[in-house]
Amino acid sequence: MKYIFENGNSKDQQKKTNNSKYTLWMNSILRRSKEIGKVELPICSIILDERGRCIGRGVNKRNINKDPLGHAEIMALRQASLIKNDWRFNECTIITNLEPCTMCSSALIQARMGKVIFGAYDKKRGGLGGSIDLSIHESAHHKMEIIGGILEDECSQTLQIWFKKLRTQK
């Protein structure tokens, strides 16, 4: 069955159209990740409010701060909760260049994030489908929309280059 929307697009065309705004944000995240990649694992996240305004940003700071919780998603959540003055994010969207790990996925579920957009899948540690999908686990009391694979090749390549460089420095 082929679904046609009011604007005349098929379901696949509609998905691509809806994802175009996320592609713009993902390009911004990729530029920022290359900059942070000079000193830290190049993962960046942003949180958008219901109007599409950026209310939180985060980059990995595990090594810089010697902090096991220093993941980009956690940093973005902390900043956005201060700006929003709330811990609930039902109407918000987080965009990140790598699928959130299980810790970050759990935090996003607890924060009731409305939508999660990510670039590269993480087959080893991904918490939203790459390795395990915590969003559909029976303990997940909150349901959120998840869209993965936005600029997947570019996001994967950025991370692969960083890890290759790290291996050659050792």
Solvent accessible surface area in square Angstrom, and as a share of the most:
residue,aa,sasa,rsa
1,M,205,0.91
2,K,147,0.62
3,Y,112,0.43
4,I,108,0.55
5,F,83,0.35
6,E,188,0.84
7,N,92,0.47
8,G,51,0.49
9,N,35,0.18
10,S,12,0.08
11,K,116,0.49
12,D,101,0.52
13,Q,96,0.43
14,Q,33,0.15
15,K,117,0.50
16,K,150,0.64
17,T,70,0.41
18,N,72,0.37
19,N,21,0.11
20,S,63,0.40
21,K,116,0.49
22,Y,9,0.03
23,T,42,0.24
24,L,132,0.66
25,W,77,0.27
26,M,0,0.00
27,N,59,0.30
28,S,43,0.27
29,I,4,0.02
30,L,13,0.07
31,R,159,0.58
32,R,82,0.30
33,S,0,0.00
34,K,128,0.54
35,E,107,0.48
36,I,26,0.13
37,G,10,0.10
38,K,142,0.60
39,V,100,0.58
40,E,2,0.01
41,L,24,0.12
42,P,1,0.01
43,I,13,0.06
44,C,0,0.00
45,S,0,0.00
46,I,10,0.05
47,I,0,0.00
48,L,10,0.05
49,D,14,0.07
50,E,107,0.48
51,R,179,0.65
52,G,35,0.34
53,R,123,0.45
54,C,48,0.29
55,I,18,0.09
56,G,0,0.00
57,R,130,0.47
58,G,4,0.04
59,V,12,0.07
60,N,5,0.02
61,K,71,0.30
62,R,102,0.37
63,N,90,0.46
64,I,85,0.43
65,N,78,0.40
66,K,172,0.73
67,D,35,0.18
68,P,104,0.65
69,L,83,0.41
70,G,0,0.00
71,H,27,0.12
72,A,0,0.00
73,E,6,0.03
74,I,22,0.11
75,M,34,0.15
76,A,0,0.00
77,L,19,0.10
78,R,112,0.41
79,Q,77,0.34
80,A,0,0.00
81,S,33,0.21
82,L,150,0.74
83,I,107,0.54
84,K,57,0.24
85,N,137,0.70
86,D,47,0.24
87,W,122,0.43
88,R,108,0.40
89,F,3,0.01
90,N,77,0.39
91,E,78,0.35
92,C,1,0.01
93,T,17,0.10
94,I,0,0.00
95,I,0,0.00
96,T,0,0.00
97,N,0,0.00
98,L,30,0.15
99,E,2,0.01
100,P,0,0.00
101,C,24,0.15
102,T,60,0.35
103,M,64,0.28
104,C,0,0.00
105,S,0,0.00
106,S,47,0.30
107,A,27,0.21
108,L,0,0.00
109,I,10,0.05
110,Q,108,0.48
111,A,12,0.09
112,R,63,0.23
113,M,0,0.00
114,G,19,0.19
115,K,45,0.19
116,V,0,0.00
117,I,0,0.00
118,F,1,0.01
119,G,0,0.00
120,A,3,0.02
121,Y,82,0.31
122,D,22,0.11
123,K,150,0.63
124,K,160,0.68
125,R,152,0.56
126,G,0,0.00
127,G,0,0.00
128,L,6,0.03
129,G,43,0.41
130,G,17,0.16
131,S,65,0.42
132,I,84,0.43
133,D,40,0.21
134,L,33,0.17
135,S,6,0.04
136,I,132,0.67
137,H,85,0.38
138,E,168,0.75
139,S,85,0.55
140,A,7,0.05
141,H,105,0.47
142,H,23,0.10
143,K,138,0.59
144,M,25,0.11
145,E,88,0.40
146,I,51,0.26
147,I,22,0.11
148,G,24,0.23
149,G,25,0.24
150,I,11,0.06
151,L,40,0.20
152,E,67,0.30
153,D,115,0.60
154,E,80,0.36
155,C,0,0.00
156,S,30,0.19
157,Q,103,0.46
158,T,14,0.08
159,L,14,0.07
160,Q,118,0.53
161,I,103,0.52
162,W,39,0.14
163,F,82,0.34
164,K,130,0.55
165,K,105,0.45
166,L,60,0.30
167,R,157,0.57
168,T,104,0.61
169,Q,123,0.55
170,K,191,0.81
